[in-house]
């Protein structure tokens, strides 16, 4: 975050590189999230979003200026919500549920695809290293040789650009890998965040449709209270800790699964 950079002396180059590595991943993740909402709403009988040109992955159609600014400044941002008119739904509550989970589903699918590509890159890089007797691969970092076990490379894949990708594939590939890691982390973070049962997030709609059966859309007061709650959770650090917990466990699970898959295929 930008204030962390200021705390140790602002490094414009580091900030710009970090932004360039995060921004494309953020734009694609939120664009597919909102486009999924718009597409499913249209399929459920509400053409509002389609008529406004929101059934698209073009990020310009989905960008919220303040949300983009927050992404640039503090590393967390959001898109412009897709307008939905539930009066057009064919089945009122069922369709609201489908529209609500569409964005999260899009993020989870992107997470899965991103993980497959990320771990495939790790596997390809490992295959280019000399295998060592007793297992593992020899990787050279800073002129020193280390034994790198395949399982560790998968478990710590998000940090492997320095120890594996750059030494084997070059610095450009290292930057591309970091962008891929950001894409994976942003998507699972967006999915977890949007599933919080707090208005006006998608998670509230899901809980409401399945359990509460109240009006589909909350009042301005309730939405405002929800935003205040999210702000409090953010300021106290509870939100970031919760999201970090989800991200870390999701990546650990994906790493174990990918390692088993690529091992079964005799790739690593």
Secondary structure by P-SEA (a helix, b strand, c coil): caaaaaaacccaaaaaaaaaacaaaaaaaaaaaaaaaaaaaaaaccccccccccccccccccccaaaaaaaaaccccccccccccccccccaaaaaaaaaaaaaaaaaaaaaaaaaaaaaaaaaaaaaccccccbbbbbbcccbbbbbbaaaaaaaccccccccccccccaaaaaaaaaaaaaaaaaaaaaaaaaccccccaaaaaaaaccccccccccaaaaaaaaaaaaaaaaaaaaaaaaaaaaaaaaaaaaaaaaaaaaaaccc
